[in-house]
């Protein structure tokens, strides 16, 4: 018995949620970077509040802001396209 030929497929990426904003403290401390991380918010405005509060409490000065966008990868038949 012959097995059927494989169906050509391609990987697709689908956005599955709202872009989120986070900040991380990268100030050097005794054992490396601080690493404190803010909550994740829909708006970047909250990051400035968190950064100021962390800087006031710990006197840290270096931060990184990031956006996170949740996505899923799935396989889809190419339907003759590659």
PDB file of N, CA, C and O in Angstrom:
ATOM      1  N   UNK A   1       0.845  -1.170   0.000  1.00  0.00           N
ATOM      2  CA  UNK A   1       0.000   0.000   0.000  1.00  0.00           C
ATOM      3  C   UNK A   1       0.892   1.236   0.000  1.00  0.00           C
ATOM      4  O   UNK A   1       1.842   1.330   0.777  1.00  0.00           O
ATOM      5  N   UNK A   2       0.580   2.164  -0.865  1.00  0.00           N
ATOM      6  CA  UNK A   2       1.352   3.384  -0.996  1.00  0.00           C
ATOM      7  C   UNK A   2       0.740   4.469  -0.117  1.00  0.00           C
ATOM      8  O   UNK A   2      -0.477   4.652  -0.093  1.00  0.00           O
ATOM      9  N   UNK A   3       1.603   5.189   0.609  1.00  0.00           N
ATOM     10  CA  UNK A   3       1.085   6.284   1.431  1.00  0.00           C
ATOM     11  C   UNK A   3       0.875   7.525   0.569  1.00  0.00           C
ATOM     12  O   UNK A   3       1.600   7.725  -0.406  1.00  0.00           O
ATOM     13  N   UNK A   4      -0.104   8.361   0.910  1.00  0.00           N
ATOM     14  CA  UNK A   4      -0.373   9.553   0.103  1.00  0.00           C
ATOM     15  C   UNK A   4       0.782  10.543   0.167  1.00  0.00           C
ATOM     16  O   UNK A   4       1.530  10.588   1.144  1.00  0.00           O
ATOM     17  N   UNK A   5       0.911  11.331  -0.890  1.00  0.00           N
ATOM     18  CA  UNK A   5       1.961  12.351  -0.935  1.00  0.00           C
ATOM     19  C   UNK A   5       1.677  13.418   0.124  1.00  0.00           C
ATOM     20  O   UNK A   5       0.519  13.761   0.364  1.00  0.00           O
ATOM     21  N   UNK A   6       2.730  13.943   0.754  1.00  0.00           N
ATOM     22  CA  UNK A   6       2.500  14.982   1.760  1.00  0.00           C
ATOM     23  C   UNK A   6       1.934  16.255   1.122  1.00  0.00           C
ATOM     24  O   UNK A   6       2.274  16.614  -0.005  1.00  0.00           O
ATOM     25  N   UNK A   7       1.073  16.912   1.870  1.00  0.00           N
ATOM     26  CA  UNK A   7       0.469  18.167   1.411  1.00  0.00           C
ATOM     27  C   UNK A   7       1.425  19.303   1.746  1.00  0.00           C
ATOM     28  O   UNK A   7       1.866  19.408   2.891  1.00  0.00           O
ATOM     29  N   UNK A   8       1.763  20.171   0.764  1.00  0.00           N
ATOM     30  CA  UNK A   8       2.636  21.312   1.072  1.00  0.00           C
ATOM     31  C   UNK A   8       1.980  22.231   2.108  1.00  0.00           C
ATOM     32  O   UNK A   8       0.783  22.512   2.040  1.00  0.00           O
ATOM     33  N   UNK A   9       2.773  22.682   3.047  1.00  0.00           N
ATOM     34  CA  UNK A   9       2.260  23.565   4.099  1.00  0.00           C
ATOM     35  C   UNK A   9       3.180  24.768   4.265  1.00  0.00           C
ATOM     36  O   UNK A   9       4.303  24.784   3.761  1.00  0.00           O
ATOM     37  N   UNK A  10       2.690  25.765   4.972  1.00  0.00           N
ATOM     38  CA  UNK A  10       3.515  26.918   5.320  1.00  0.00           C
ATOM     39  C   UNK A  10       3.165  27.334   6.742  1.00  0.00           C
ATOM     40  O   UNK A  10       2.065  27.066   7.225  1.00  0.00           O
ATOM     41  N   UNK A  11       4.103  27.985   7.401  1.00  0.00           N
ATOM     42  CA  UNK A  11       3.890  28.491   8.759  1.00  0.00           C
ATOM     43  C   UNK A  11       3.307  29.896   8.677  1.00  0.00           C
ATOM     44  O   UNK A  11       3.773  30.730   7.900  1.00  0.00           O
ATOM     45  N   UNK A  12       2.293  30.145   9.480  1.00  0.00           N
ATOM     46  CA  UNK A  12       1.700  31.475   9.558  1.00  0.00           C
ATOM     47  C   UNK A  12       1.752  31.953  11.000  1.00  0.00           C
ATOM     48  O   UNK A  12       1.709  31.159  11.939  1.00  0.00           O
ATOM     49  N   UNK A  13       1.843  33.251  11.152  1.00  0.00           N
ATOM     50  CA  UNK A  13       1.859  33.868  12.481  1.00  0.00           C
ATOM     51  C   UNK A  13       0.587  34.683  12.616  1.00  0.00           C
ATOM     52  O   UNK A  13       0.246  35.486  11.747  1.00  0.00           O
ATOM     53  N   UNK A  14      -0.107  34.459  13.723  1.00  0.00           N
ATOM     54  CA  UNK A  14      -1.354  35.169  13.971  1.00  0.00           C
ATOM     55  C   UNK A  14      -1.239  35.928  15.290  1.00  0.00           C
ATOM     56  O   UNK A  14      -0.905  35.345  16.321  1.00  0.00           O
ATOM     57  N   UNK A  15      -1.520  37.232  15.251  1.00  0.00           N
ATOM     58  CA  UNK A  15      -1.528  38.035  16.475  1.00  0.00           C
ATOM     59  C   UNK A  15      -2.726  37.597  17.303  1.00  0.00           C
ATOM     60  O   UNK A  15      -3.845  37.534  16.793  1.00  0.00           O
ATOM     61  N   UNK A  16      -2.497  37.294  18.580  1.00  0.00           N
ATOM     62  CA  UNK A  16      -3.561  36.722  19.399  1.00  0.00           C
ATOM     63  C   UNK A  16      -3.971  37.606  20.571  1.00  0.00           C
ATOM     64  O   UNK A  16      -4.763  37.186  21.414  1.00  0.00           O
ATOM     65  N   UNK A  17      -3.449  38.805  20.632  1.00  0.00           N
ATOM     66  CA  UNK A  17      -3.812  39.651  21.756  1.00  0.00           C
ATOM     67  C   UNK A  17      -3.386  41.090  21.549  1.00  0.00           C
ATOM     68  O   UNK A  17      -2.914  41.469  20.478  1.00  0.00           O
ATOM     69  N   UNK A  18      -3.557  41.863  22.567  1.00  0.00           N
ATOM     70  CA  UNK A  18      -3.243  43.286  22.545  1.00  0.00           C
ATOM     71  C   UNK A  18      -1.768  43.482  22.876  1.00  0.00           C
ATOM     72  O   UNK A  18      -1.229  42.803  23.750  1.00  0.00           O
ATOM     73  N   UNK A  19      -1.117  44.410  22.179  1.00  0.00           N
ATOM     74  CA  UNK A  19       0.272  44.744  22.469  1.00  0.00           C
ATOM     75  C   UNK A  19       0.360  45.246  23.903  1.00  0.00           C
ATOM     76  O   UNK A  19      -0.443  46.075  24.330  1.00  0.00           O
ATOM     77  N   UNK A  20       1.338  44.741  24.639  1.00  0.00           N
ATOM     78  CA  UNK A  20       1.526  45.098  26.038  1.00  0.00           C
ATOM     79  C   UNK A  20       2.868  45.800  26.201  1.00  0.00           C
ATOM     80  O   UNK A  20       3.806  45.543  25.446  1.00  0.00           O
ATOM     81  N   UNK A  21       2.956  46.684  27.186  1.00  0.00           N
ATOM     82  CA  UNK A  21       4.156  47.471  27.434  1.00  0.00           C
ATOM     83  C   UNK A  21       4.726  47.105  28.801  1.00  0.00           C
ATOM     84  O   UNK A  21       3.997  47.025  29.790  1.00  0.00           O
ATOM     85  N   UNK A  22       6.041  46.884  28.840  1.00  0.00           N
ATOM     86  CA  UNK A  22       6.723  46.537  30.088  1.00  0.00           C
ATOM     87  C   UNK A  22       8.044  47.300  30.163  1.00  0.00           C
ATOM     88  O   UNK A  22       8.577  47.746  29.147  1.00  0.00           O
ATOM     89  N   UNK A  23       8.555  47.440  31.372  1.00  0.00           N
ATOM     90  CA  UNK A  23       9.870  48.057  31.584  1.00  0.00           C
ATOM     91  C   UNK A  23      10.678  47.152  32.495  1.00  0.00           C
ATOM     92  O   UNK A  23      10.127  46.435  33.331  1.00  0.00           O
ATOM     93  N   UNK A  24      11.985  47.195  32.323  1.00  0.00           N
ATOM     94  CA  UNK A  24      12.885  46.408  33.159  1.00  0.00           C
ATOM     95  C   UNK A  24      14.049  47.292  33.591  1.00  0.00           C
ATOM     96  O   UNK A  24      14.589  48.060  32.795  1.00  0.00           O
ATOM     97  N   UNK A  25      14.424  47.175  34.849  1.00  0.00           N
ATOM     98  CA  UNK A  25      15.571  47.907  35.368  1.00  0.00           C
ATOM     99  C   UNK A  25      16.832  47.132  35.023  1.00  0.00           C
ATOM    100  O   UNK A  25      16.964  45.961  35.377  1.00  0.00           O
ATOM    101  N   UNK A  26      17.765  47.791  34.328  1.00  0.00           N
ATOM    102  CA  UNK A  26      19.020  47.146  33.940  1.00  0.00           C
ATOM    103  C   UNK A  26      20.217  47.803  34.631  1.00  0.00           C
ATOM    104  O   UNK A  26      21.361  47.620  34.213  1.00  0.00           O
ATOM    105  N   UNK A  27      19.946  48.568  35.689  1.00  0.00           N
ATOM    106  CA  UNK A  27      21.014  49.205  36.445  1.00  0.00           C
ATOM    107  C   UNK A  27      21.923  48.135  37.044  1.00  0.00           C
ATOM    108  O   UNK A  27      21.444  47.152  37.609  1.00  0.00           O
ATOM    109  N   UNK A  28      23.232  48.326  36.918  1.00  0.00           N
ATOM    110  CA  UNK A  28      24.175  47.373  37.495  1.00  0.00           C
ATOM    111  C   UNK A  28      24.145  47.464  39.014  1.00  0.00           C
ATOM    112  O   UNK A  28      24.223  48.548  39.593  1.00  0.00           O
ATOM    113  N   UNK A  29      24.032  46.310  39.637  1.00  0.00           N
ATOM    114  CA  UNK A  29      24.093  46.197  41.092  1.00  0.00           C
ATOM    115  C   UNK A  29      25.155  45.155  41.428  1.00  0.00           C
ATOM    116  O   UNK A  29      25.840  44.658  40.534  1.00  0.00           O
ATOM    117  N   UNK A  30      25.293  44.828  42.676  1.00  0.00           N
ATOM    118  CA  UNK A  30      26.353  43.938  43.156  1.00  0.00           C
ATOM    119  C   UNK A  30      26.478  42.632  42.353  1.00  0.00           C
ATOM    120  O   UNK A  30      27.587  42.245  41.984  1.00  0.00           O
ATOM    121  N   UNK A  31      25.369  41.959  42.083  1.00  0.00           N
ATOM    122  CA  UNK A  31      25.398  40.638  41.430  1.00  0.00           C
ATOM    123  C   UNK A  31      25.034  40.667  39.945  1.00  0.00           C
ATOM    124  O   UNK A  31      24.754  39.615  39.371  1.00  0.00           O
ATOM    125  N   UNK A  32      25.030  41.831  39.314  1.00  0.00           N
ATOM    126  CA  UNK A  32      24.642  41.946  37.911  1.00  0.00           C
ATOM    127  C   UNK A  32      23.546  42.986  37.765  1.00  0.00           C
ATOM    128  O   UNK A  32      23.400  43.851  38.628  1.00  0.00           O
ATOM    129  N   UNK A  33      22.765  42.916  36.678  1.00  0.00           N
ATOM    130  CA  UNK A  33      21.690  43.892  36.516  1.00  0.00           C
ATOM    131  C   UNK A  33      20.582  43.665  37.544  1.00  0.00           C
ATOM    132  O   UNK A  33      20.356  42.540  37.988  1.00  0.00           O
ATOM    133  N   UNK A  34      19.904  44.736  37.913  1.00  0.00           N
ATOM    134  CA  UNK A  34      18.816  44.662  38.896  1.00  0.00           C
ATOM    135  C   UNK A  34      17.769  43.644  38.465  1.00  0.00           C
ATOM    136  O   UNK A  34      17.440  42.734  39.225  1.00  0.00           O
ATOM    137  N   UNK A  35      17.245  43.790  37.253  1.00  0.00           N
ATOM    138  CA  UNK A  35      16.283  42.830  36.732  1.00  0.00           C
ATOM    139  C   UNK A  35      14.842  43.038  37.175  1.00  0.00           C
ATOM    140  O   UNK A  35      13.966  42.267  36.783  1.00  0.00           O
ATOM    141  N   UNK A  36      14.574  44.064  37.986  1.00  0.00           N
ATOM    142  CA  UNK A  36      13.191  44.319  38.390  1.00  0.00           C
ATOM    143  C   UNK A  36      12.369  44.619  37.143  1.00  0.00           C
ATOM    144  O   UNK A  36      12.819  45.336  36.249  1.00  0.00           O
ATOM    145  N   UNK A  37      11.174  44.070  37.092  1.00  0.00           N
ATOM    146  CA  UNK A  37      10.329  44.212  35.909  1.00  0.00           C
ATOM    147  C   UNK A  37       8.970  44.755  36.321  1.00  0.00           C
ATOM    148  O   UNK A  37       8.390  44.328  37.320  1.00  0.00           O
ATOM    149  N   UNK A  38       8.479  45.693  35.546  1.00  0.00           N
ATOM    150  CA  UNK A  38       7.175  46.286  35.815  1.00  0.00           C
ATOM    151  C   UNK A  38       6.066  45.290  35.505  1.00  0.00           C
ATOM    152  O   UNK A  38       6.315  44.217  34.954  1.00  0.00           O
ATOM    153  N   UNK A  39       4.860  45.650  35.858  1.00  0.00           N
ATOM    154  CA  UNK A  39       3.697  44.935  35.372  1.00  0.00           C
ATOM    155  C   UNK A  39       3.594  45.178  33.877  1.00  0.00           C
ATOM    156  O   UNK A  39       4.335  45.993  33.327  1.00  0.00           O
ATOM    157  N   UNK A  40       2.703  44.494  33.229  1.00  0.00           N
ATOM    158  CA  UNK A  40       2.471  44.649  31.802  1.00  0.00           C
ATOM    159  C   UNK A  40       1.167  45.419  31.608  1.00  0.00           C
ATOM    160  O   UNK A  40       0.134  45.051  32.168  1.00  0.00           O
ATOM    161  N   UNK A  41       1.220  46.500  30.805  1.00  0.00           N
ATOM    162  CA  UNK A  41       0.053  47.360  30.616  1.00  0.00           C
ATOM    163  C   UNK A  41      -0.258  47.565  29.145  1.00  0.00           C
ATOM    164  O   UNK A  41       0.610  47.421  28.284  1.00  0.00           O
ATOM    165  N   UNK A  42      -1.521  47.908  28.868  1.00  0.00           N
ATOM    166  CA  UNK A  42      -1.948  48.236  27.499  1.00  0.00           C
ATOM    167  C   UNK A  42      -1.398  49.585  27.046  1.00  0.00           C
ATOM    168  O   UNK A  42      -1.262  49.829  25.847  1.00  0.00           O
ATOM    169  N   UNK A  43      -1.085  50.452  27.988  1.00  0.00           N
ATOM    170  CA  UNK A  43      -0.601  51.800  27.687  1.00  0.00           C
ATOM    171  C   UNK A  43       0.807  51.987  28.230  1.00  0.00           C
ATOM    172  O   UNK A  43       1.126  51.522  29.324  1.00  0.00           O
ATOM    173  N   UNK A  44       1.644  52.670  27.462  1.00  0.00           N
ATOM    174  CA  UNK A  44       3.023  52.918  27.890  1.00  0.00           C
ATOM    175  C   UNK A  44       3.110  53.981  28.983  1.00  0.00           C
ATOM    176  O   UNK A  44       4.158  54.115  29.616  1.00  0.00           O
ATOM    177  N   UNK A  45       2.056  54.727  29.219  1.00  0.00           N
ATOM    178  CA  UNK A  45       2.087  55.792  30.223  1.00  0.00           C
ATOM    179  C   UNK A  45       2.381  55.264  31.626  1.00  0.00           C
ATOM    180  O   UNK A  45       3.059  55.926  32.411  1.00  0.00           O
ATOM    181  N   UNK A  46       1.877  54.082  31.937  1.00  0.00           N
ATOM    182  CA  UNK A  46       2.099  53.502  33.265  1.00  0.00           C
ATOM    183  C   UNK A  46       3.575  53.177  33.513  1.00  0.00           C
ATOM    184  O   UNK A  46       4.027  53.153  34.658  1.00  0.00           O
ATOM    185  N   UNK A  47       4.317  52.931  32.440  1.00  0.00           N
ATOM    186  CA  UNK A  47       5.736  52.594  32.588  1.00  0.00           C
ATOM    187  C   UNK A  47       6.516  53.737  33.210  1.00  0.00           C
ATOM    188  O   UNK A  47       7.371  53.511  34.066  1.00  0.00           O
ATOM    189  N   UNK A  48       6.234  54.959  32.791  1.00  0.00           N
ATOM    190  CA  UNK A  48       6.954  56.107  33.344  1.00  0.00           C
ATOM    191  C   UNK A  48       6.706  56.245  34.844  1.00  0.00           C
ATOM    192  O   UNK A  48       7.614  56.589  35.600  1.00  0.00           O
ATOM    193  N   UNK A  49       5.484  55.977  35.264  1.00  0.00           N
ATOM    194  CA  UNK A  49       5.159  56.029  36.700  1.00  0.00           C
ATOM    195  C   UNK A  49       5.960  54.965  37.441  1.00  0.00           C
ATOM    196  O   UNK A  49       6.544  55.244  38.488  1.00  0.00           O
ATOM    197  N   UNK A  50       5.990  53.750  36.903  1.00  0.00           N
ATOM    198  CA  UNK A  50       6.731  52.668  37.552  1.00  0.00           C
ATOM    199  C   UNK A  50       8.232  52.975  37.582  1.00  0.00           C
ATOM    200  O   UNK A  50       8.887  52.766  38.604  1.00  0.00           O
ATOM    201  N   UNK A  51       8.773  53.467  36.473  1.00  0.00           N
ATOM    202  CA  UNK A  51      10.204  53.793  36.405  1.00  0.00           C
ATOM    203  C   UNK A  51      10.565  54.850  37.437  1.00  0.00           C
ATOM    204  O   UNK A  51      11.560  54.709  38.148  1.00  0.00           O
ATOM    205  N   UNK A  52       9.770  55.902  37.526  1.00  0.00           N
ATOM    206  CA  UNK A  52      10.052  56.960  38.510  1.00  0.00           C
ATOM    207  C   UNK A  52       9.998  56.422  39.937  1.00  0.00           C
ATOM    208  O   UNK A  52      10.853  56.750  40.759  1.00  0.00           O
ATOM    209  N   UNK A  53       9.001  55.601  40.229  1.00  0.00           N
ATOM    210  CA  UNK A  53       8.871  55.042  41.581  1.00  0.00           C
ATOM    211  C   UNK A  53      10.058  54.135  41.905  1.00  0.00           C
ATOM    212  O   UNK A  53      10.601  54.200  43.008  1.00  0.00           O
ATOM    213  N   UNK A  54      10.465  53.294  40.957  1.00  0.00           N
ATOM    214  CA  UNK A  54      11.607  52.398  41.191  1.00  0.00           C
ATOM    215  C   UNK A  54      12.894  53.212  41.358  1.00  0.00           C
ATOM    216  O   UNK A  54      13.711  52.915  42.230  1.00  0.00           O
ATOM    217  N   UNK A  55      13.070  54.233  40.525  1.00  0.00           N
ATOM    218  CA  UNK A  55      14.258  55.089  40.620  1.00  0.00           C
ATOM    219  C   UNK A  55      14.296  55.825  41.965  1.00  0.00           C
ATOM    220  O   UNK A  55      15.359  55.957  42.572  1.00  0.00           O
ATOM    221  N   UNK A  56      13.148  56.298  42.423  1.00  0.00           N
ATOM    222  CA  UNK A  56      13.090  56.985  43.715  1.00  0.00           C
ATOM    223  C   UNK A  56      13.420  56.038  44.866  1.00  0.00           C
ATOM    224  O   UNK A  56      14.159  56.400  45.781  1.00  0.00           O
ATOM    225  N   UNK A  57      12.871  54.824  44.817  1.00  0.00           N
ATOM    226  CA  UNK A  57      13.062  53.874  45.921  1.00  0.00           C
ATOM    227  C   UNK A  57      14.474  53.301  45.966  1.00  0.00           C
ATOM    228  O   UNK A  57      15.044  53.165  47.049  1.00  0.00           O
ATOM    229  N   UNK A  58      15.049  52.962  44.815  1.00  0.00           N
ATOM    230  CA  UNK A  58      16.337  52.263  44.784  1.00  0.00           C
ATOM    231  C   UNK A  58      17.481  53.102  44.229  1.00  0.00           C
ATOM    232  O   UNK A  58      18.630  52.659  44.247  1.00  0.00           O
ATOM    233  N   UNK A  59      17.191  54.302  43.738  1.00  0.00           N
ATOM    234  CA  UNK A  59      18.175  55.178  43.116  1.00  0.00           C
ATOM    235  C   UNK A  59      18.808  54.553  41.872  1.00  0.00           C
ATOM    236  O   UNK A  59      19.971  54.818  41.565  1.00  0.00           O
ATOM    237  N   UNK A  60      18.044  53.725  41.160  1.00  0.00           N
ATOM    238  CA  UNK A  60      18.514  53.125  39.917  1.00  0.00           C
ATOM    239  C   UNK A  60      18.240  54.077  38.764  1.00  0.00           C
ATOM    240  O   UNK A  60      17.286  54.854  38.803  1.00  0.00           O
ATOM    241  N   UNK A  61      19.080  54.015  37.736  1.00  0.00           N
ATOM    242  CA  UNK A  61      19.022  55.013  36.666  1.00  0.00           C
ATOM    243  C   UNK A  61      18.843  54.449  35.259  1.00  0.00           C
ATOM    244  O   UNK A  61      18.549  55.219  34.346  1.00  0.00           O
ATOM    245  N   UNK A  62      19.005  53.145  35.038  1.00  0.00           N
ATOM    246  CA  UNK A  62      18.958  52.597  33.682  1.00  0.00           C
ATOM    247  C   UNK A  62      17.805  51.597  33.543  1.00  0.00           C
ATOM    248  O   UNK A  62      17.667  50.655  34.323  1.00  0.00           O
ATOM    249  N   UNK A  63      16.988  51.842  32.520  1.00  0.00           N
ATOM    250  CA  UNK A  63      15.814  51.010  32.285  1.00  0.00           C
ATOM    251  C   UNK A  63      15.680  50.720  30.799  1.00  0.00           C
ATOM    252  O   UNK A  63      16.213  51.449  29.963  1.00  0.00           O
ATOM    253  N   UNK A  64      14.972  49.663  30.484  1.00  0.00           N
ATOM    254  CA  UNK A  64      14.647  49.312  29.105  1.00  0.00           C
ATOM    255  C   UNK A  64      13.133  49.176  29.021  1.00  0.00           C
ATOM    256  O   UNK A  64      12.510  48.514  29.851  1.00  0.00           O
ATOM    257  N   UNK A  65      12.550  49.812  28.005  1.00  0.00           N
ATOM    258  CA  UNK A  65      11.121  49.661  27.747  1.00  0.00           C
ATOM    259  C   UNK A  65      10.954  48.693  26.580  1.00  0.00           C
ATOM    260  O   UNK A  65      11.714  48.730  25.612  1.00  0.00           O
ATOM    261  N   UNK A  66       9.953  47.829  26.685  1.00  0.00           N
ATOM    262  CA  UNK A  66       9.689  46.853  25.632  1.00  0.00           C
ATOM    263  C   UNK A  66       8.200  46.766  25.358  1.00  0.00           C
ATOM    264  O   UNK A  66       7.374  47.087  26.213  1.00  0.00           O
ATOM    265  N   UNK A  67       7.876  46.331  24.164  1.00  0.00           N
ATOM    266  CA  UNK A  67       6.491  45.970  23.866  1.00  0.00           C
ATOM    267  C   UNK A  67       6.464  44.469  23.609  1.00  0.00           C
ATOM    268  O   UNK A  67       7.391  43.902  23.031  1.00  0.00           O
ATOM    269  N   UNK A  68       5.398  43.852  24.045  1.00  0.00           N
ATOM    270  CA  UNK A  68       5.202  42.423  23.843  1.00  0.00           C
ATOM    271  C   UNK A  68       3.893  42.244  23.099  1.00  0.00           C
ATOM    272  O   UNK A  68       2.877  42.847  23.446  1.00  0.00           O
ATOM    273  N   UNK A  69       3.930  41.414  22.078  1.00  0.00           N
ATOM    274  CA  UNK A  69       2.733  41.170  21.287  1.00  0.00           C
ATOM    275  C   UNK A  69       2.546  39.661  21.188  1.00  0.00           C
ATOM    276  O   UNK A  69       3.322  38.990  20.508  1.00  0.00           O
ATOM    277  N   UNK A  70       1.529  39.114  21.857  1.00  0.00           N
ATOM    278  CA  UNK A  70       1.343  37.670  21.823  1.00  0.00           C
ATOM    279  C   UNK A  70       0.945  37.190  20.429  1.00  0.00           C
ATOM    280  O   UNK A  70       0.073  37.774  19.785  1.00  0.00           O
ATOM    281  N   UNK A  71       1.589  36.132  19.978  1.00  0.00           N
ATOM    282  CA  UNK A  71       1.295  35.549  18.666  1.00  0.00           C
ATOM    283  C   UNK A  71       1.294  34.033  18.769  1.00  0.00           C
ATOM    284  O   UNK A  71       1.914  33.462  19.667  1.00  0.00           O
ATOM    285  N   UNK A  72       0.603  33.392  17.856  1.00  0.00           N
ATOM    286  CA  UNK A  72       0.634  31.941  17.701  1.00  0.00           C
ATOM    287  C   UNK A  72       1.162  31.626  16.317  1.00  0.00           C
ATOM    288  O   UNK A  72       0.930  32.377  15.369  1.00  0.00           O
ATOM    289  N   UNK A  73       1.873  30.515  16.201  1.00  0.00           N
ATOM    290  CA  UNK A  73       2.338  30.024  14.909  1.00  0.00           C
ATOM    291  C   UNK A  73       1.538  28.766  14.604  1.00  0.00           C
ATOM    292  O   UNK A  73       1.388  27.892  15.459  1.00  0.00           O
ATOM    293  N   UNK A  74       1.029  28.680  13.390  1.00  0.00           N
ATOM    294  CA  UNK A  74       0.291  27.480  13.005  1.00  0.00           C
ATOM    295  C   UNK A  74       0.651  27.112  11.570  1.00  0.00           C
ATOM    296  O   UNK A  74       1.150  27.935  10.803  1.00  0.00           O
ATOM    297  N   UNK A  75       0.390  25.882  11.237  1.00  0.00           N
ATOM    298  CA  UNK A  75       0.690  25.375   9.906  1.00  0.00           C
ATOM    299  C   UNK A  75      -0.587  25.373   9.085  1.00  0.00           C
ATOM    300  O   UNK A  75      -1.647  24.959   9.556  1.00  0.00           O
ATOM    301  N   UNK A  76      -0.468  25.842   7.851  1.00  0.00           N
ATOM    302  CA  UNK A  76      -1.626  25.951   6.961  1.00  0.00           C
ATOM    303  C   UNK A  76      -1.252  25.365   5.612  1.00  0.00           C
ATOM    304  O   UNK A  76      -0.136  25.576   5.137  1.00  0.00           O
ATOM    305  N   UNK A  77      -2.172  24.627   4.983  1.00  0.00           N
ATOM    306  CA  UNK A  77      -1.872  24.127   3.633  1.00  0.00           C
ATOM    307  C   UNK A  77      -1.621  25.277   2.682  1.00  0.00           C
ATOM    308  O   UNK A  77      -2.259  26.324   2.797  1.00  0.00           O
ATOM    309  N   UNK A  78      -0.696  25.102   1.738  1.00  0.00           N
ATOM    310  CA  UNK A  78      -0.343  26.188   0.819  1.00  0.00           C
ATOM    311  C   UNK A  78      -1.340  26.318  -0.336  1.00  0.00           C
ATOM    312  O   UNK A  78      -1.349  27.355  -0.998  1.00  0.00           O
ATOM    313  N   UNK A  79      -2.147  25.353  -0.597  1.00  0.00           N
ATOM    314  CA  UNK A  79      -3.139  25.366  -1.677  1.00  0.00           C
ATOM    315  C   UNK A  79      -2.491  25.720  -3.013  1.00  0.00           C
ATOM    316  O   UNK A  79      -2.985  26.564  -3.761  1.00  0.00           O
ATOM    317  N   UNK A  80      -1.377  25.055  -3.289  1.00  0.00           N
ATOM    318  CA  UNK A  80      -0.701  25.258  -4.556  1.00  0.00           C
ATOM    319  C   UNK A  80       0.300  26.386  -4.551  1.00  0.00           C
ATOM    320  O   UNK A  80       1.055  26.529  -5.513  1.00  0.00           O
ATOM    321  N   UNK A  81       0.340  27.213  -3.484  1.00  0.00           N
ATOM    322  CA  UNK A  81       1.308  28.311  -3.396  1.00  0.00           C
ATOM    323  C   UNK A  81       2.409  27.906  -2.425  1.00  0.00           C
ATOM    324  O   UNK A  81       2.190  27.121  -1.501  1.00  0.00           O
ATOM    325  N   UNK A  82       3.585  28.452  -2.652  1.00  0.00           N
ATOM    326  CA  UNK A  82       4.677  28.183  -1.718  1.00  0.00           C
ATOM    327  C   UNK A  82       5.342  29.439  -1.307  1.00  0.00           C
ATOM    328  O   UNK A  82       6.288  29.408  -0.520  1.00  0.00           O
TER     329      UNK A  82
END
